[in-house]
Amino acid sequence: MDCNLHTIVRLPNGVFAPYTGIKTNLLFFEKGKPTKDVWYFEHPYPEGVKNYNKTKPINIKEFELEKKWWKKRVENEYAWKVNITEIKKRNYNLDIKNPTMQETEEIISKDQILSSLKKNQMRINQLLEEF
């Protein structure tokens, strides 16, 4: 059976805190049609919010941008479209970043991580001795 994956809404960190702190996606399907294009919508944090958590959860009112965009789909700073051919080339990896957002992801080497862990362990040992 064919299902059209027509939209992925990318939610930010903390939406399901404390259960998980990772980003979550909402996938929308339509039965009976094959997928041709997938629309992505990057849900932004409201002004002044840096993260969602258990005491400050996402609110349904924050989906007004998606509601306005849903009927008249146009690419903008939050929305972009990807053809199924591109998704197939990516071996069906749907984790496609917003091309308009410059997300800087710092790559840390294994050596840097080990060095940091050693320093932290030394500090822990030092504090334990003082205690």
Backbone bond lengths (Angstrom), bond angles and torsions (degrees), N, CA, C in turn:
res aa  C-N    CA-C-N  psi(-1)  N-CA   C-N-CA  omega(-1)  CA-C   N-CA-C  phi
1 M - - - 1.454 - - 1.526 108.71 -
2 D 1.325 115.98 137.56 1.454 121.23 178.14 1.524 110.53 -85.99
3 C 1.314 115.05 141.33 1.461 122.10 173.27 1.513 107.79 -134.24
4 N 1.299 116.21 130.51 1.447 122.32 179.45 1.528 108.69 -90.50
5 L 1.326 116.00 109.52 1.462 120.27 171.19 1.519 104.69 -80.99
6 H 1.339 116.88 100.80 1.457 119.42 -172.24 1.523 113.89 -99.62
7 T 1.348 118.14 -23.30 1.458 119.26 -175.66 1.518 111.00 -148.50
8 I 1.334 114.78 140.00 1.464 121.62 171.68 1.521 106.57 -126.99
9 V 1.326 115.39 119.81 1.465 120.73 175.28 1.516 106.47 -99.15
10 R 1.323 115.50 118.11 1.466 122.08 -177.85 1.531 108.33 -91.03
11 L 1.323 115.77 112.94 1.460 120.95 179.12 1.529 109.61 -91.03
12 P 1.317 117.25 150.30 1.470 120.07 -178.19 1.522 113.16 -80.48
13 N 1.322 115.39 176.78 1.465 122.28 178.27 1.522 111.73 -56.52
14 G 1.315 115.54 147.69 1.447 121.47 170.39 1.512 116.94 88.91
15 V 1.324 118.89 -5.88 1.463 120.67 -176.81 1.526 111.19 -59.57
16 F 1.328 117.61 -36.02 1.459 120.93 179.96 1.526 112.12 -110.06
17 A 1.324 116.54 25.35 1.474 120.19 176.86 1.522 108.64 -66.00
18 P 1.279 120.37 143.02 1.457 129.48 9.18 1.529 113.35 -91.69
19 Y 1.323 118.18 6.15 1.465 120.90 -175.25 1.519 112.37 -72.09
20 T 1.324 115.97 -36.51 1.461 120.34 174.25 1.517 108.15 -155.20
21 G 1.312 116.03 145.30 1.451 120.79 179.09 1.513 112.37 -104.05
22 I 1.334 116.41 1.88 1.463 119.21 -177.08 1.530 110.65 -83.49
23 K 1.313 114.62 162.10 1.460 119.63 177.69 1.527 109.70 -65.86
24 T 1.315 115.70 149.96 1.458 122.31 -178.00 1.526 108.50 -126.53
25 N 1.322 116.25 146.54 1.460 120.96 178.06 1.522 110.08 -117.09
26 L 1.331 115.58 142.90 1.464 121.95 171.95 1.520 106.46 -103.35
27 L 1.329 117.22 124.37 1.458 121.81 -179.10 1.522 109.59 -107.67
28 F 1.328 116.42 132.58 1.466 122.39 -178.98 1.534 109.36 -116.15
29 F 1.338 115.15 125.96 1.460 122.42 -178.06 1.520 110.89 -117.68
30 E 1.347 115.06 156.03 1.457 122.58 171.52 1.519 107.04 -129.84
31 K 1.325 116.22 124.10 1.466 120.19 -178.82 1.524 111.62 -70.60
32 G 1.346 114.15 147.08 1.454 119.95 169.81 1.511 116.75 92.95
33 K 1.304 118.31 -1.53 1.467 120.93 179.56 1.518 109.24 -132.56
34 P 1.320 117.27 147.54 1.469 118.79 174.49 1.540 110.43 -80.19
35 T 1.298 116.41 157.70 1.462 121.31 177.76 1.521 109.85 -77.49
36 K 1.325 115.67 130.60 1.466 121.25 175.25 1.531 109.88 -111.41
37 D 1.311 115.41 -46.83 1.457 122.45 178.38 1.524 108.11 -136.76
38 V 1.325 115.42 150.48 1.460 120.68 175.30 1.524 107.03 -119.58
39 W 1.321 115.13 125.32 1.453 120.70 174.52 1.521 108.40 -88.29
40 Y 1.313 115.31 138.36 1.463 122.35 174.83 1.519 108.46 -114.88
41 F 1.329 115.41 141.76 1.464 120.47 174.67 1.517 107.64 -133.95
42 E 1.325 116.69 119.71 1.465 123.48 -179.46 1.521 107.88 -90.52
43 H 1.338 115.74 106.58 1.465 120.05 -179.48 1.531 109.51 -71.39
44 P 1.338 117.25 118.36 1.470 118.65 -178.98 1.529 111.66 -83.84
45 Y 1.315 115.21 155.97 1.461 119.40 169.51 1.523 107.93 -68.99
46 P 1.332 117.32 147.58 1.464 118.51 173.32 1.530 109.67 -67.48
47 E 1.307 116.38 161.48 1.462 120.40 -179.42 1.529 109.94 -57.14
48 G 1.312 115.10 132.41 1.458 121.03 177.92 1.518 115.06 87.98
49 V 1.335 117.21 -7.12 1.467 121.08 179.96 1.518 108.49 -101.70
50 K 1.344 116.48 131.03 1.464 120.66 179.04 1.515 112.25 -108.31
51 N 1.333 116.67 -17.09 1.459 120.89 -179.59 1.521 108.84 -166.84
52 Y 1.320 116.66 150.70 1.455 121.15 172.01 1.520 107.91 -93.94
53 N 1.321 116.21 153.80 1.456 120.21 175.22 1.522 108.78 -154.68
54 K 1.306 115.84 -174.56 1.467 121.33 -175.52 1.532 112.02 -60.58
55 T 1.321 116.75 -38.10 1.465 119.65 -177.86 1.526 113.05 -89.10
56 K 1.332 117.04 -18.09 1.471 121.96 176.74 1.521 108.90 -128.29
57 P 1.346 117.21 73.87 1.471 120.45 -176.06 1.525 112.33 -79.55
58 I 1.326 114.81 168.03 1.458 120.99 174.94 1.527 107.96 -64.86
59 N 1.324 116.41 147.75 1.454 121.88 -177.58 1.532 108.89 -118.67
60 I 1.315 116.87 142.01 1.471 121.85 -178.70 1.531 111.81 -56.39
61 K 1.322 117.86 -29.96 1.470 121.68 179.59 1.524 111.76 -64.27
62 E 1.334 116.46 -20.92 1.457 120.48 -178.35 1.530 113.18 -75.88
63 F 1.325 117.72 -2.56 1.464 121.13 -178.92 1.528 112.78 -96.31
64 E 1.313 117.77 16.88 1.470 120.91 179.60 1.533 111.75 -62.41
65 L 1.325 117.25 -38.32 1.473 120.04 178.06 1.522 110.90 -58.76
66 E 1.332 115.98 -46.52 1.465 120.20 179.31 1.519 110.79 -63.22
67 K 1.318 117.79 -42.46 1.463 121.41 -179.05 1.525 111.52 -61.25
68 K 1.325 116.69 -43.67 1.472 120.59 179.72 1.524 110.72 -66.55
69 W 1.322 116.67 -39.34 1.458 121.80 -177.61 1.529 112.48 -73.73
70 W 1.322 118.28 -32.89 1.460 124.24 -169.35 1.529 113.38 -52.31
71 K 1.317 118.21 -45.03 1.474 120.77 -175.75 1.526 113.53 -80.44
72 K 1.325 117.16 -32.90 1.476 121.41 -180.00 1.512 108.01 -118.22
73 R 1.291 116.49 77.96 1.457 121.44 -174.61 1.518 111.98 -72.13
74 V 1.304 114.13 114.91 1.452 121.22 173.59 1.522 107.72 -135.38
75 E 1.315 115.44 148.25 1.451 119.05 177.78 1.519 108.72 -69.59
76 N 1.330 115.52 138.97 1.457 121.44 177.70 1.528 107.98 -153.55
77 E 1.315 117.84 -164.92 1.460 119.75 -176.68 1.533 113.16 -65.37
78 Y 1.335 117.58 -18.89 1.462 121.55 -179.77 1.522 113.51 -108.47
79 A 1.331 117.71 -17.53 1.464 121.38 -172.48 1.523 111.73 -125.25
80 W 1.322 115.42 139.57 1.462 121.61 176.39 1.516 108.97 -150.50
81 K 1.335 115.66 158.36 1.459 121.57 -176.13 1.526 109.33 -118.01
82 V 1.335 115.55 139.30 1.461 121.13 178.98 1.529 108.20 -126.32
83 N 1.318 116.15 129.36 1.456 121.97 179.37 1.528 110.13 -74.30
84 I 1.318 116.53 148.05 1.468 121.81 -178.83 1.533 111.32 -59.36
85 T 1.323 118.03 -29.31 1.470 121.08 178.26 1.529 110.07 -60.19
86 E 1.335 116.80 -43.09 1.466 121.52 178.63 1.531 110.70 -65.23
87 I 1.314 116.58 -39.49 1.471 120.72 179.78 1.530 110.03 -66.21
88 K 1.317 117.03 -40.37 1.469 120.45 176.75 1.523 110.69 -62.06
89 K 1.354 116.85 -41.71 1.469 121.11 178.12 1.529 111.08 -60.02
90 R 1.313 116.23 -30.56 1.467 121.79 -179.50 1.536 111.17 -87.54
91 N 1.331 116.57 15.91 1.462 122.41 -178.41 1.536 111.27 57.11
92 Y 1.324 115.73 39.49 1.458 125.21 178.03 1.531 113.68 63.29
93 N 1.326 116.50 23.58 1.462 120.48 174.10 1.528 107.06 -77.08
94 L 1.322 116.89 115.57 1.462 121.82 -175.96 1.522 113.04 -89.98
95 D 1.312 118.03 0.05 1.463 121.71 -178.94 1.525 109.12 -80.52
96 I 1.322 115.11 78.73 1.458 121.67 -177.79 1.527 107.82 -109.42
97 K 1.313 115.59 117.25 1.466 122.16 -176.04 1.518 111.03 -71.26
98 N 1.317 114.64 154.35 1.454 122.53 177.25 1.530 108.68 -63.91
99 P 1.344 118.11 118.24 1.461 120.13 -177.25 1.530 113.47 -67.91
100 T 1.322 118.10 -18.59 1.467 119.92 -179.31 1.521 112.83 -89.34
101 M 1.333 117.17 -15.21 1.461 120.35 -179.14 1.521 109.24 -98.39
102 Q 1.293 115.62 131.78 1.456 120.94 177.37 1.524 107.91 -90.06
103 E 1.316 115.94 86.80 1.458 120.52 179.42 1.522 107.94 -86.22
104 T 1.301 115.46 115.50 1.453 119.11 -179.68 1.514 108.88 -94.91
105 E 1.282 113.47 116.52 1.450 120.30 -179.80 1.519 107.58 -111.71
106 E 1.326 115.54 116.46 1.449 120.06 -178.16 1.520 109.46 -79.10
107 I 1.317 115.37 127.06 1.452 121.19 177.37 1.533 107.69 -93.71
108 I 1.324 116.08 122.82 1.461 121.37 -179.40 1.517 108.07 -111.08
109 S 1.317 115.18 130.16 1.461 119.47 -178.71 1.526 110.91 -75.45
110 K 1.316 115.15 161.24 1.462 121.83 177.53 1.529 110.35 -58.88
111 D 1.325 116.77 -40.77 1.465 121.19 179.93 1.527 111.58 -63.31
112 Q 1.343 116.39 -39.47 1.463 119.86 178.67 1.532 110.76 -65.42
113 I 1.308 116.26 -40.21 1.463 120.77 179.50 1.523 110.27 -65.04
114 L 1.334 116.81 -47.19 1.465 120.79 179.44 1.520 111.53 -62.10
115 S 1.318 117.25 -41.13 1.457 121.31 178.34 1.524 110.77 -62.00
116 S 1.305 116.14 -44.66 1.466 120.99 178.58 1.531 111.03 -62.78
117 L 1.328 116.87 -42.71 1.462 120.88 178.55 1.525 111.48 -62.06
118 K 1.339 116.63 -41.99 1.469 120.87 179.48 1.530 110.53 -63.04
119 K 1.333 117.04 -44.28 1.465 121.12 178.90 1.529 110.65 -61.93
120 N 1.318 115.72 -43.51 1.469 119.59 179.00 1.520 111.29 -64.65
121 Q 1.320 116.70 -41.62 1.466 120.11 179.08 1.521 110.83 -64.42
122 M 1.333 117.17 -40.25 1.467 120.66 177.26 1.527 110.46 -62.11
123 R 1.317 116.82 -41.44 1.473 121.03 179.19 1.524 110.37 -66.25
124 I 1.313 117.71 -39.55 1.468 121.49 177.52 1.523 110.04 -62.43
125 N 1.320 116.15 -46.39 1.467 120.39 179.25 1.523 111.25 -60.75
126 Q 1.330 115.93 -41.38 1.465 122.05 178.56 1.536 110.26 -61.10
127 L 1.316 116.75 -46.30 1.469 121.19 -179.75 1.530 110.90 -65.31
128 L 1.336 117.37 -38.23 1.455 121.13 178.64 1.540 111.04 -63.77
129 E 1.315 115.67 -40.23 1.453 119.35 178.63 1.528 110.68 -65.09
130 E 1.331 116.30 -41.07 1.449 119.71 178.72 1.520 111.89 -66.36
131 F 1.286 116.06 -34.14 1.467 121.43 -179.26 1.511 109.74 -68.54
